[in-house]
Amino acid sequence: MGNHDYLEIPEIVEDIATCFDHRFGANILQDYKDATVPKIVKFRFTARGDELAAATLYLYSRIHDLELSLQCSTCFDGEGKAVSSNDVLTIESPDGSYACHEVPARYYRKKYV
């Protein structure tokens, strides 16, 4: 099962940059990578209901050394709605190069947004 590397570049950004390159002949992916830093944002949201089944199938497949299928994964779909800053729980760096762990949403909102 192949998955997109969202820490490398967000899928929507890659799609837009690819279209931009086709239309204007300019590759802006590297510019985006140079100007941004990957972050993992943990936030509250209303579950769709498929998360437990996907996690269970993932664990079963790993325990029994089976190939992972698309049903072993689930995706967040905000349906075009922004995540409220009140719902942001933590902001972390995947490589630890920038200490931003356990930042309360109220502090983040005032200082950085």
Number of C-alpha atoms within 10 A of each C-alpha: 9 7 7 9 9 14 13 11 17 12 13 10 14 16 12 13 18 17 14 15 14 11 9 9 10 12 14 16 17 11 9 14 12 9 7 10 14 16 17 14 12 13 15 11 12 6 10 11 8 12 15 13 14 17 15 14 16 19 15 14 15 13 9 8 9 11 10 16 13 11 15 20 17 14 8 9 9 10 6 6 7 7 12 12 15 13 14 20 17 17 19 18 16 12 9 10 9 12 11 15 14 12 15 16 18 13 11 17 14 8 8 6 7
